Amino acid sequence: MSSDPWGRVDETGTVYVRTADGEQVVGSWQAGSPEEALAYFERKYEGLVVEIGLLEKRVKTTDLSSKDAQTAIGHLREQVEAHHAVGDLDALRARLDKLVEQVDARREERKAQRAKQSDEARRSKEALVAEAEGLAQSDQWRAAGERLRALVDTWKGLPRLDRKSDDELWHRFSHARSAFSKRRKQHFAQLDAQREDARQAKERLVAEAESLSNSTDWGPTAARYRDLMAEWKAVGRAQREHEEDLWNRFRGAQDVFFAARSSVFAERDAEQTENLKLKEELAGEAEKLLPITDLKAARAAFRGINERWEAIGHVPRDSRPKVEGRMHTVERALQEAEETEWRRTNPEARARAAGLTGQLQAAVDKLKGQIEQARAQGNTAKADKLERELEGRQALLDQALKGLHEFGG
């Protein structure tokens, strides 16, 4: 006979599992040793452990329905109750009982969530109706029309309410859209005359644009073209059959002018590109002065570089900040070096630093004497207090000595 903490095999080959209700027959084993029998049914138990673990994970991390979860729990419970495995079956029953509680709790949560979603859907649809009724009186035809279409899409994405409430809200929503559509049709019916006026105005703008296309007065003409474009946009659209042709003529006249201007500007840009190359070389030469070790020599060298810099013409506008920034960096380094040198050689500042150092040194020496006296008198508390004060004065003295050292003192 063989056994383990959860089961045993008797001399007839019958396998038993131990439970809280006593031993239960697992099955009969005649194919091998008792140890093999226990190992076989223990593997059965491990399989149940794995299945229950997977179901627990699905209940916790997926949208498994309550019905499907209960079915799966029932299937596993049947296997546990069949006692065809060796292991802690009572623990498995407890895990299944807990799963049932979790599934019930999730079902109630979902029920409450559906009720909450229904309330939210009602409030959302009421808000959509209110907005649609406000838009029905709008004169912003395109924006309001687009917004109403977006509201329809939003409505379609919301859950349905009870039939009576849903129908009443939809009737109001639909009526608002119809009222807006009717007003918009009336408005656009009045645009035909305005479009004819726009066509005539655009004919005049085209004529002027074509008369300017061969101008070489680049600045004023470009400015006038910008004005003409602003007037074009302000006029509004002509009839569809005329709009495209008028625009092509208007745009074509501008293209002729701006192409000629671009050709002239290209030559200027080539010159500015060459200037940029020269200034970049000078910036590199200036950067080699860093770090500054000989202020006088560096100042003279930078002055010479800057004179050559000023003799070079303009560079492309978008490249200017970067290359000038490189020169400014070197210039700032020179200024900082000059300020440092001035501070180092300034007799008044040195004298102030020396005076402060002397005062702090005297204060430190005095405190040390007071501490020795207090300890000699056995006044430990006073000595400790003076020690803390000494630490602060000593830190200030160290800082002052460091500053004095910077002055060469």
Secondary structure, 3 states (H helix, E strand, C coil): CEEECCEEECCCCEEEEEECCEEEEEEECCCCCHHHHHHHHHHHHHHHHHHHHHHHHHHHHCCCCHHHHHHHHHHHHHHHHCCCCCCCHHHHHHHHHHHHHHHHHHHHHHHHHHHHHHHHHHHHHHHHHHHHHHHCCCCCHHHHHHHHHHHHHHHHHCCCCCHHHHHHHHHHHHHHHHHHHHHHHHHHHCHHHHHHHHHHHHHHHHHHHHHHCCCCCHHHHHHHHHHHHHHHHHHCCCCHHHHHHHHHHHHHHHHHHHHHHHHHHHHHHHHHHHHHHHHHHHHHHHHCCCCCCCHHHHHHHHHHHHHHHHHCCCCCHHHHHHHHHHHHHHHHHHHHHHHHHHHHHCHHHHHHHHHHHHHHHHHHHHHHHHHHHHHHCCCHHHHHHHHHHHHHHHHHHHHHHHHHHHCCC
